Amino acid sequence: MIKQSSLTKKFIMAFAGIFLVLFLLVHLGINLFILPITVNHQEIFGQAVQFMTSNPLVKVIEIVLFLTFLIHMVYGIILQIQNWIARPKRYRREGWSQTSFFSKFMIHTGIIILIFLVIHFINFYFVKLGWTAPPTGQAPVLGDHDFYHMAVNLFSNTTYAVIYIVLLILLGFHLSHAFQSAFQSLGLNHSKYTPIIRWLGYAYSVIVPLGFICIPLYFLIF
C-alpha cells in the first residue's frame, strides 16, 4: 500500500469534496423541478430522471461519484483519527472563531450526512435497482423510476420532511467549513481571493441546503 502524507490525503480529499460540491448543484437544479416552478415541471423532472438513469456517460459519472464520496469519507475519517492521536489532550483554551467551531464538528456532521445518504438511497436509488419497495402514500408510484411520485409521498410525510430539513441544516454546517477548507488544502490562499472564497462558501452553505429544504417545505405547507 502506498504511504501518503497528511498533506497528500488533504489534497485528495479536497478534490473529492469540490467534485461533490459541484454534483450538489446539479442535483439541486434537477430536484427543484419537483416544485411547480413551471407549467410542465413534472414533465421536465421526468425527462431529467430518464436522462440520468439511461445515459451511459451518466452511469460512468455515477460510479465516479460513488468512488469520490467513498474517498472523501475514508480520508476524512483517517485524517480525523490522526488528528486525535496527534493531540490526545484537548487544549485548555480553544479558539471560538466561526471556522474553528465548524471544524470541530466536521466528523460528526459527516457521519450524520452518511446516515442521511443511506436513507436517501433506500428511498430512491435502491428502488431503482429493485432492492427496496417504492415509498407509499397519496400518490401512486408508476414504476421503479417514478422519482417524482416517490418524492411526493416522502415529503408529504411530516416526520420524514422534518428529519430531511434538519439533516440538510446540518449539511449546511458541514459545507460552511468544507468549502473554504478544500481551497485551503489545495494551497489556494491569497490575501485578495481568500475572503471571496470564504464568503462564497458561506453563501453556498446557505443557498444550496435552503434550495433542497424548499421542496419538503412546499409539501408541508401546501
Protein Blocks (a to p, Z undefined) as FASTA:
>chain_A
ZZddfklmmmmmmmmmmmmmmmmmmmmmmmmmmpcfbfklmmmmmmmmmmmmmmmklmmm
mmmmmmmmmmmmmmmmmmmmmmmmmmmbacfbdcfbfklmmmmmmmmmmmmmmmmmmmmm
mmmmmmmnopaccdddjbdcebjklmmlmmmmmmmpmklmmmmmmmmmmmmmmmmmmmmm
mmmmnopacfklmmmmmmmmmmmmmmmmmmmmmmmmmmmmZZ
